[in-house]
Amino acid sequence: MASLSVGEHQEMEVDRRGESEESGDDDTRRRSINGDVDPNQPAGTSKEESPVDMDTITLDPEEEDVDLVHCRIGKIEGLEVLQKAKTLSLRQNLIKKIENLESLSLLQELDLYDNQIRKLENLSNLKELELLDVSFNILRKVENLEGLTKIKKLFLVHNKVTAISNLDHLTSLEMLELGSNRIRVIENLDALSSLQSLFLGTNKITKLQNLDSLHNLTVLSIQSNRITKIEGLQNLVNLKELYLSHNGIEVIEGLENNKKLTTLDVAANRVKKIENVSHLTELQEFWMNDNQIDNWSDLDELKNAKSLETVYLERNPLQKDPQYRRKIMLALPTVRQIDATFIRF
């Protein structure tokens, strides 16, 4: 299926937000920087366009991967012929309602990214569905997903969702992406014991809580929210990547049980001291730029991380030191990248 890209974390120099990269493809994915749609990415479908008649679109009954991207489709209809379809991409169209998909019983992936859909509905017959992407629409609620018991990846980025709800039946869910919505509370996740990746960046969340049941979680991303304290992570013993940039955190704490962390991002907060991380011996990337670190001895906290390769400390008081890069290299000899620049030997 041409429109879906199973994401590997890309190496980014400036925008290291840790958001899921699977919603969207490499050509049309619109990354967000601090919550705003990247103006350098395609703006998507123009809402002034006139829908086309589905009769003008040729469909192949034998096709398993159906790609109907940016076809100006205004209504889902006439797809009954696609009995063999396993993936269906309807991204960047003018669709206002999810309907007329009941006959596509073999469908495993459904991509409705960048349309005008207001409600999740009429999906209960898609029993084989493993991936659903309804990002960049105008949803206000997570609902009517009870029948999708095989779903593993759910993308609802950049909608108007106000609460995490109605997910109890999705016990096979491995990835949940709810970034850029209007969520205020982390809640109703207890049943998602298979969840491995949770993305909640750019919402209005004030507290890390209600995560205790997510024992298999390896990636947690909650950047650009309103969090002031690192807490509630004690049960996440398998966590490998934690993204907390652009919040109001003042102290690094609460990570005693997260010994498997390989990436820790606390950039753009209010942290004055690097502390309480000496036990994180598996750290490979440490992002602490745009804080208030002013003491070189703080780097001693990172000396036990023998695989540490990347540190970001720019725009801290430390950077004013003329020997800034040299001192980092001496204190942390395994590091191969300081800020956006690789070390040359």
Residue pairs with C-beta under 8 A, 6 or more apart in sequence:
1 65
1 66
1 67
1 87
1 89
1 109
1 111
2 25
2 65
2 67
2 69
2 89
3 25
3 28
3 67
3 69
3 89
3 91
3 111
3 113
4 22
4 25
4 87
4 89
4 109
4 111
4 131
4 133
5 21
5 22
5 24
5 25
5 26
5 29
6 22
7 20
7 21
7 22
8 21
9 18
9 21
10 21
13 340
14 340
15 31
15 33
16 245
16 265
16 267
16 287
16 312
17 31
17 32
17 33
17 201
17 221
17 223
17 224
17 243
17 245
18 201
18 219
18 221
18 223
18 241
18 243
18 245
18 263
18 265
19 31
19 32
19 177
19 179
19 199
19 201
19 221
19 223
19 243
20 155
20 157
20 175
20 177
20 179
20 197
20 199
20 221
21 29
21 31
22 153
22 155
22 175
22 177
23 29
23 113
23 133
23 135
23 155
23 157
23 177
24 30
24 91
24 113
24 133
24 135
27 42
28 41
28 42
28 44
28 69
28 91
28 92
28 114
29 41
30 37
30 38
30 41
30 42
30 44
30 136
31 38
31 41
32 38
32 158
32 179
32 180
32 201
32 202
34 202
34 224
34 246
35 180
35 201
35 202
35 224
37 158
44 92
44 114
44 136
45 70
45 92
45 93
45 94
45 114
45 115
47 94
47 116
49 72
49 94
50 72
50 74
51 72
51 73
51 74
51 75
51 94
52 71
52 72
52 73
52 74
54 73
54 75
54 77
54 78
55 78
57 68
57 71
57 73
59 66
59 78
59 79
59 81
59 82
60 66
61 81
61 82
61 83
61 84
62 84
63 82
63 84
63 85
64 84
64 85
64 86
64 87
65 85
65 86
65 87
66 82
66 85
66 87
66 88
66 89
67 89
68 88
68 89
68 90
68 93
69 89
69 90
69 91
69 92
69 93
70 91
70 92
70 93
71 93
72 93
72 94
73 90
73 93
73 94
73 95
74 93
74 94
74 95
74 96
75 95
75 96
75 97
75 99
76 90
76 95
76 97
76 98
76 99
76 100
76 101
77 99
77 100
78 100
79 85
79 88
79 100
79 101
79 103
79 104
80 100
80 103
82 88
82 104
83 103
83 104
83 106
84 106
85 104
85 106
85 107
86 106
86 107
86 108
86 109
87 107
87 108
87 109
87 110
87 111
88 104
88 107
88 109
88 110
88 111
89 111
90 110
90 111
90 112
90 115
91 111
91 112
91 113
91 114
91 115
91 133
92 113
92 114
92 115
93 114
93 115
94 115
94 116
95 112
95 115
95 116
95 117
96 115
96 116
96 117
96 118
97 117
97 118
97 119
97 121
97 122
98 112
98 117
98 119
98 120
98 121
98 122
98 123
98 134
99 121
99 122
100 122
101 107
101 110
101 122
101 123
101 125
101 126
102 122
102 125
103 125
104 126
105 125
105 126
105 127
105 128
106 128
107 126
107 128
107 129
108 128
108 129
108 130
108 131
109 129
109 130
109 131
109 132
110 123
110 126
110 129
110 131
110 132
110 133
111 131
111 133
112 132
112 133
112 134
112 137
113 133
113 134
113 135
113 136
113 155
114 135
114 136
114 137
115 134
115 136
115 137
116 137
116 138
117 134
117 137
117 138
117 139
118 137
118 138
118 139
118 140
119 139
119 141
119 143
119 144
120 134
120 139
120 141
120 142
120 143
120 144
120 145
121 143
121 144
122 144
123 129
123 132
123 144
123 145
123 147
123 148
124 144
124 146
124 147
124 148
125 147
126 147
126 148
127 147
127 148
127 149
127 150
128 150
129 148
129 150
129 151
130 150
130 151
130 152
130 153
131 151
131 152
131 153
131 154
131 155
132 145
132 148
132 151
132 153
132 154
132 155
133 153
133 155
134 155
134 156
134 159
135 155
135 156
135 157
135 158
135 159
135 177
136 157
136 158
136 159
137 159
138 159
138 160
139 156
139 159
139 160
139 161
140 159
140 160
140 161
140 162
141 161
141 162
141 163
141 165
141 166
142 156
142 161
142 163
142 164
142 165
142 166
142 167
143 165
143 166
144 166
145 151
145 154
145 166
145 167
145 169
145 170
146 166
146 169
147 169
148 169
148 170
149 169
149 170
149 171
149 172
150 172
151 170
151 172
151 173
152 172
152 173
152 174
152 175
153 173
153 174
153 175
153 177
154 170
154 173
154 175
154 176
154 177
155 175
155 177
156 177
156 178
156 181
157 177
157 178
157 179
157 180
157 181
157 199
158 179
158 180
158 181
159 180
159 181
160 181
160 182
161 178
161 181
161 182
161 183
162 181
162 182
162 183
162 184
163 183
163 184
163 185
163 187
163 188
164 178
164 183
164 185
164 186
164 187
164 188
164 189
165 187
165 188
166 188
167 173
167 176
167 188
167 189
167 191
167 192
168 188
168 190
168 191
169 191
170 191
170 192
171 191
171 192
171 193
171 194
172 194
173 192
173 194
173 195
174 194
174 195
174 196
174 197
175 195
175 196
175 197
175 198
175 199
176 192
176 195
176 197
176 198
176 199
177 197
177 199
178 199
178 200
178 203
179 199
179 200
179 201
179 202
179 203
179 221
180 201
180 202
180 203
181 202
181 203
182 203
182 204
183 200
183 203
183 204
183 205
184 203
184 204
184 205
184 206
185 205
185 207
185 209
185 210
186 200
186 205
186 207
186 208
186 209
186 210
186 211
187 209
187 210
188 210
189 195
189 198
189 210
189 211
189 213
189 214
190 210
190 213
191 213
192 213
192 214
193 213
193 214
193 215
193 216
194 216
195 214
195 216
195 217
196 216
196 217
196 218
196 219
197 217
197 218
197 219
197 221
198 214
198 217
198 219
198 220
198 221
199 219
199 221
200 221
200 222
200 225
201 221
201 222
201 223
201 224
201 225
201 243
202 223
202 224
202 225
203 222
203 224
203 225
204 225
204 226
205 222
205 225
205 226
205 227
206 225
206 226
206 227
206 228
207 227
207 229
207 231
207 232
208 222
208 227
208 229
208 230
208 231
208 232
208 233
209 231
209 232
210 232
211 217
211 220
211 232
211 233
211 235
211 236
212 232
212 234
212 235
213 235
214 235
214 236
215 235
215 236
215 237
215 238
216 238
217 236
217 238
217 239
218 238
218 239
218 240
218 241
219 239
219 240
219 241
220 233
220 236
220 239
220 241
220 242
220 243
221 241
221 243
222 243
222 244
222 247
223 243
223 244
223 245
223 246
223 247
223 265
224 245
224 246
224 247
225 246
225 247
226 247
226 248
227 244
227 247
227 248
227 249
228 247
228 248
228 249
228 250
229 249
229 251
229 253
229 254
230 244
230 249
230 251
230 252
230 253
230 254
230 255
231 253
231 254
232 254
233 239
233 242
233 254
233 255
233 257
233 258
234 254
234 256
234 257
235 257
236 257
236 258
237 257
237 258
237 259
237 260
238 260
239 258
239 260
239 261
240 260
240 261
240 262
240 263
241 261
241 262
241 263
242 255
242 258
242 261
242 263
242 264
242 265
243 263
243 265
244 265
244 266
244 269
245 265
245 266
245 267
245 268
245 269
245 287
246 267
246 268
246 269
247 268
247 269
248 269
248 270
249 266
249 269
249 270
249 271
250 269
250 270
250 271
250 272
251 271
251 273
251 275
251 276
252 266
252 271
252 273
252 274
252 275
252 276
252 277
253 275
253 276
254 276
255 261
255 264
255 276
255 277
255 279
255 280
256 276
256 279
258 280
259 279
259 280
259 281
259 282
260 282
261 280
261 282
261 283
262 282
262 283
262 284
262 285
262 307
263 283
263 284
263 285
263 286
263 287
264 277
264 280
264 283
264 285
264 286
264 287
265 285
265 287
266 287
266 288
266 291
267 287
267 288
267 289
267 290
267 291
267 312
268 289
268 290
268 291
269 290
269 291
270 291
270 292
271 288
271 291
271 292
271 293
272 291
272 292
272 293
272 294
273 293
273 295
273 298
274 288
274 293
274 298
274 299
274 301
274 302
275 298
275 301
276 301
277 283
277 286
277 301
277 302
278 300
278 301
278 302
278 303
278 304
279 304
280 304
280 305
281 304
281 305
281 306
282 305
282 307
283 302
283 305
283 307
283 308
284 305
284 307
284 308
284 309
284 310
285 308
285 309
285 310
285 311
286 302
286 305
286 308
286 310
286 311
286 312
287 310
287 311
287 312
288 311
288 312
288 313
288 316
289 312
289 313
289 314
289 315
289 316
289 339
290 314
290 315
290 316
291 316
292 316
292 317
293 313
293 316
293 317
293 318
294 316
294 317
294 318
295 318
296 318
296 321
296 327
296 331
299 328
299 331
299 332
300 331
302 308
302 311
302 331
302 332
303 331
303 332
305 334
306 334
307 334
308 332
308 334
308 335
309 334
309 335
309 336
309 337
310 335
310 336
310 337
311 328
311 332
311 335
311 337
311 338
311 339
312 338
312 339
313 319
313 324
313 328
313 338
313 339
314 339
314 340
318 324
321 327
325 338
325 341
325 343
328 335
328 338
329 335
329 338
329 343
335 343
336 342
336 343
337 343
